[in-house]
Amino acid sequence: MSYLFIFSLLLSSMCILPMRISYARKIDDIQQATSQEVSSCEFLGRVQGFSGWGKTISRQEYNKAKYIALEKAANLNATHIIWTRLPRSYSSPYAYGKAYNCDHQLLAND
């Protein structure tokens, strides 16, 4: 019985781990851009990251807000993001951006 349980856990991890890695790569592939760089790209929507209230005011929480916004942009299939508002200090838990897909622009340049 225990071998079956261990085998099922191993099999599950083999299926889940590649999905998580490819998702993380997609977040890492999103490029920060300016409005001129995305002028001919498809606007996908606004994204917002929130790190939570009452947490330690630190660089980690600032980055968490940006990471959450990038996750939302990745879910929209974004290739680029323009940050419209980032906290100047660590006291604001929000990060705001606009997500764009520039795949058609990349194909036209090839």
C-alpha positions as CSV (number, residue, x, y, z in Angstrom):
1,M,0.0,0.0,0.0
2,S,2.8,2.5,0.9
3,Y,4.5,1.8,-2.5
4,L,1.3,2.7,-4.4
5,F,1.1,5.9,-2.4
6,I,4.7,6.9,-3.0
7,F,4.3,6.0,-6.7
8,S,1.2,8.2,-7.0
9,L,3.0,11.1,-5.3
10,L,6.0,10.7,-7.6
11,L,3.8,10.6,-10.7
12,S,1.8,13.6,-9.6
13,S,5.0,15.7,-9.0
14,M,6.2,14.7,-12.5
15,C,3.0,16.2,-14.0
16,I,2.8,19.3,-11.8
17,L,6.4,20.4,-11.7
18,P,6.8,21.1,-15.5
19,M,3.7,23.2,-15.5
20,R,4.9,25.3,-12.7
21,I,8.4,25.8,-14.3
22,S,6.9,26.8,-17.7
23,Y,4.5,29.3,-15.9
24,A,7.5,30.8,-14.0
25,R,9.4,31.1,-17.3
26,K,6.5,33.0,-18.8
27,I,6.5,35.5,-16.0
28,D,10.3,36.0,-16.5
29,D,9.8,36.5,-20.2
30,I,7.6,39.5,-19.7
31,Q,9.6,42.6,-20.7
32,Q,9.3,46.0,-19.0
33,A,8.6,48.5,-21.8
34,T,7.8,52.1,-22.6
35,S,4.7,53.3,-24.4
36,Q,6.7,53.8,-27.6
37,E,7.8,50.2,-27.5
38,V,4.3,48.9,-27.4
39,S,2.6,51.4,-29.7
40,S,1.7,48.7,-32.3
41,C,1.0,45.9,-29.7
42,E,-2.3,44.6,-28.6
43,F,-3.5,46.0,-25.2
44,L,-4.6,43.2,-23.0
45,G,-5.7,45.0,-19.9
46,R,-4.6,46.6,-16.7
47,V,-3.0,44.6,-13.9
48,Q,-2.5,45.2,-10.3
49,G,-0.5,43.5,-7.6
50,F,-1.2,43.8,-3.9
51,S,1.2,42.5,-1.2
52,G,-1.2,42.8,1.7
53,W,-1.7,45.3,4.6
54,G,0.0,45.0,8.0
55,K,3.1,43.4,6.7
56,T,6.7,44.3,7.3
57,I,7.6,47.3,5.2
58,S,10.4,45.8,3.2
59,R,11.8,45.3,-0.3
60,Q,10.3,41.8,-0.2
61,E,6.7,43.1,0.0
62,Y,7.4,45.7,-2.7
63,N,8.6,42.9,-5.0
64,K,5.6,40.7,-4.1
65,A,3.2,43.3,-5.4
66,K,5.2,43.5,-8.7
67,Y,5.3,39.7,-8.9
68,I,1.5,39.4,-8.4
69,A,0.9,42.0,-11.2
70,L,3.3,40.0,-13.5
71,E,1.4,36.8,-12.7
72,K,-1.8,38.5,-13.8
73,A,-0.1,39.8,-17.0
74,A,1.1,36.3,-17.7
75,N,-2.4,34.9,-17.3
76,L,-3.4,37.5,-20.0
77,N,-0.6,36.1,-22.3
78,A,1.3,39.3,-22.1
79,T,4.8,39.8,-23.6
80,H,5.3,43.3,-22.3
81,I,4.3,45.4,-19.3
82,I,4.3,49.1,-18.7
83,W,4.4,50.0,-15.0
84,T,2.0,52.9,-14.5
85,R,2.5,53.2,-10.8
86,L,5.0,51.6,-8.6
87,P,5.4,52.6,-4.9
88,R,8.1,55.2,-4.4
89,S,8.7,53.8,-0.9
90,Y,7.9,50.5,0.7
91,S,4.8,51.9,2.5
92,S,2.5,51.2,-0.5
93,P,1.5,47.6,-1.1
94,Y,0.3,48.2,-4.7
95,A,1.9,47.9,-8.1
96,Y,0.0,48.9,-11.2
97,G,0.7,48.2,-14.9
98,K,-0.7,47.8,-18.4
99,A,-0.2,44.4,-20.1
100,Y,0.5,44.1,-23.9
101,N,1.0,41.3,-26.3
102,C,3.6,42.0,-29.0
103,D,3.8,38.6,-30.6
104,H,2.5,39.9,-34.0
105,Q,5.1,42.7,-33.9
106,L,7.9,40.3,-33.3
107,L,6.8,38.1,-36.2
108,A,6.6,41.2,-38.5
109,N,10.2,42.1,-37.7
110,D,11.6,38.7,-38.6
